[in-house]
Amino acid sequence: MIKLFHYNWMVRDEWFELFKQVSKEELLRNRIGGAGCILYTLFHIADVEYSWIRGIQGKPDIQVQYENYKTLEQVKELSDSWIQETKAFLDSWSDDFDNQLVSVPWNEGRYTQGEILRHVIAHEIHHMGQLSIWAREIGIQPISANLIGRGLFTVKR
């Protein structure tokens, strides 16, 4: 499961790199579906991941205002800083945590830690599909969603 986080981060970095060629106007243009615009979608992906990971750990949610991150570079820097904290948490992950129940302040439900991790993975993959559609709409080839061939499961001999 941890490899799927690495996959998401790899693809997210490729999206950030691809969207460097896109004007700020296109990054901020309201679009049909999804989170509304390309830049906000990238922010939203990182924010949701970070919030749930902190929630699993019993840490308070850090409310970051999107209005303070209006460039691709700023959103990437924020995402990268959160990934570092998330990696540290995932490095200590044990399958024993999979069924431990968690409550978070922004949601009334109780969920297992494993369910939350899988939700975060699926959430980002869902938004990758939206980014792919929007990329095509503005005339650029989207990032490949292929998991195969990324070297994530290379056997070391």
C-alpha positions in Angstrom: 0.0 0.0 0.0 2.9 2.4 0.8 4.1 2.0 -2.8 0.8 3.5 -4.0 1.6 6.6 -2.0 5.0 6.7 -3.8 3.2 6.2 -7.1 0.8 9.1 -6.3 3.7 11.4 -5.3 5.6 10.5 -8.5 2.7 11.2 -10.7 1.9 14.4 -8.7 5.4 15.7 -9.4 5.0 14.9 -13.1 1.8 17.0 -13.1 3.5 19.9 -11.4 6.3 19.7 -14.0 3.8 19.4 -16.9 1.7 22.4 -15.8 4.8 24.7 -15.7 4.1 25.2 -19.4 0.6 26.3 -18.7 -0.3 30.0 -18.2 -1.4 31.2 -14.8 -4.7 32.1 -16.4 -5.3 28.5 -17.5 -4.2 27.1 -14.1 -6.9 29.3 -12.4 -9.6 29.0 -15.0 -12.9 27.6 -13.6 -13.6 24.2 -15.2 -16.5 21.8 -15.3 -16.3 19.1 -12.6 -13.8 18.3 -10.0 -12.5 20.9 -7.6 -12.9 23.7 -10.0 -9.5 24.6 -11.5 -6.2 23.0 -12.0 -4.2 24.8 -9.4 -6.9 24.3 -6.7 -7.1 20.6 -7.6 -3.4 20.2 -7.0 -3.7 22.1 -3.7 -6.8 20.0 -2.7 -5.0 16.7 -3.4 -2.1 17.6 -1.1 -4.4 19.2 1.6 -6.7 16.2 1.8 -3.8 13.8 2.1 -2.1 15.8 4.8 -5.3 16.3 6.8 -6.1 12.6 6.9 -2.6 11.6 7.7 -2.5 14.0 10.6 -5.9 12.8 11.7 -4.7 9.2 11.8 -1.9 10.3 14.1 -4.3 12.2 16.4 -2.7 15.5 15.4 -4.8 18.7 14.8 -5.7 19.6 11.2 -3.7 22.5 10.0 -6.0 24.9 8.2 -4.1 26.3 5.2 -5.8 28.9 3.1 -5.6 28.3 -0.6 -5.6 32.1 -1.2 -2.1 32.1 0.2 -0.9 29.7 -2.5 -1.7 31.2 -5.9 1.3 29.9 -7.9 2.2 26.5 -9.1 5.6 26.8 -7.4 4.0 27.7 -4.0 1.5 24.8 -4.2 4.4 22.4 -5.1 6.5 23.6 -2.2 3.6 23.1 0.2 2.9 19.6 -1.2 6.6 18.7 -0.9 6.9 19.8 2.7 3.8 17.8 3.6 5.0 14.7 1.8 8.1 14.7 4.0 6.0 14.5 7.1 3.7 11.9 5.5 6.7 9.7 4.5 8.0 9.7 8.0 4.6 8.5 9.3 4.3 5.8 6.6 7.9 4.6 7.3 6.6 3.6 10.8 3.4 2.0 9.4 2.6 -1.5 10.5 -0.2 -3.7 9.3 -1.3 -3.9 12.9 -2.6 -0.3 12.5 -4.9 -1.3 9.6 -8.0 -2.0 11.8 -7.5 0.6 14.5 -10.4 3.1 14.6 -9.9 6.8 14.2 -12.1 9.8 14.6 -11.3 13.2 13.1 -12.9 16.5 14.0 -14.2 17.3 10.5 -16.1 14.1 10.1 -18.7 12.4 12.3 -17.7 8.9 11.3 -15.2 6.5 12.8 -12.9 4.8 10.3 -10.0 2.4 10.4 -6.6 3.7 9.7 -6.3 1.3 6.7 -9.6 2.5 5.3 -8.4 6.1 5.5 -5.0 5.4 3.8 -6.8 3.6 1.0 -9.3 6.5 0.7 -6.4 9.0 0.4 -4.8 6.9 -2.4 -8.1 6.6 -4.3 -8.9 10.3 -3.8 -5.7 11.4 -5.6 -6.1 8.9 -8.4 -9.6 10.2 -8.9 -8.3 13.7 -9.3 -5.6 12.6 -11.7 -8.3 11.6 -14.0 -9.8 15.0 -13.9 -6.5 16.6 -14.5 -6.1 14.4 -17.5 -9.4 15.6 -19.0 -8.5 19.2 -18.4 -5.0 18.8 -19.9 -6.5 17.4 -23.0 -9.0 20.3 -23.1 -6.1 22.8 -23.2 -4.2 20.8 -25.8 -1.5 19.0 -23.8 -0.8 15.3 -23.5 -1.7 14.2 -19.9 0.6 12.4 -17.6 0.5 8.6 -17.9 -1.5 6.9 -15.1 0.4 3.7 -15.6 1.8 2.1 -12.5 3.7 -0.4 -14.5 7.1 0.6 -15.6 7.7 3.3 -12.9 10.3 1.1 -11.0 8.2 1.0 -7.9 8.2 -2.8 -7.7 11.7 -3.5 -9.0 13.1 -6.6 -7.4 16.6 -6.0 -6.0 18.8 -9.0 -6.5 
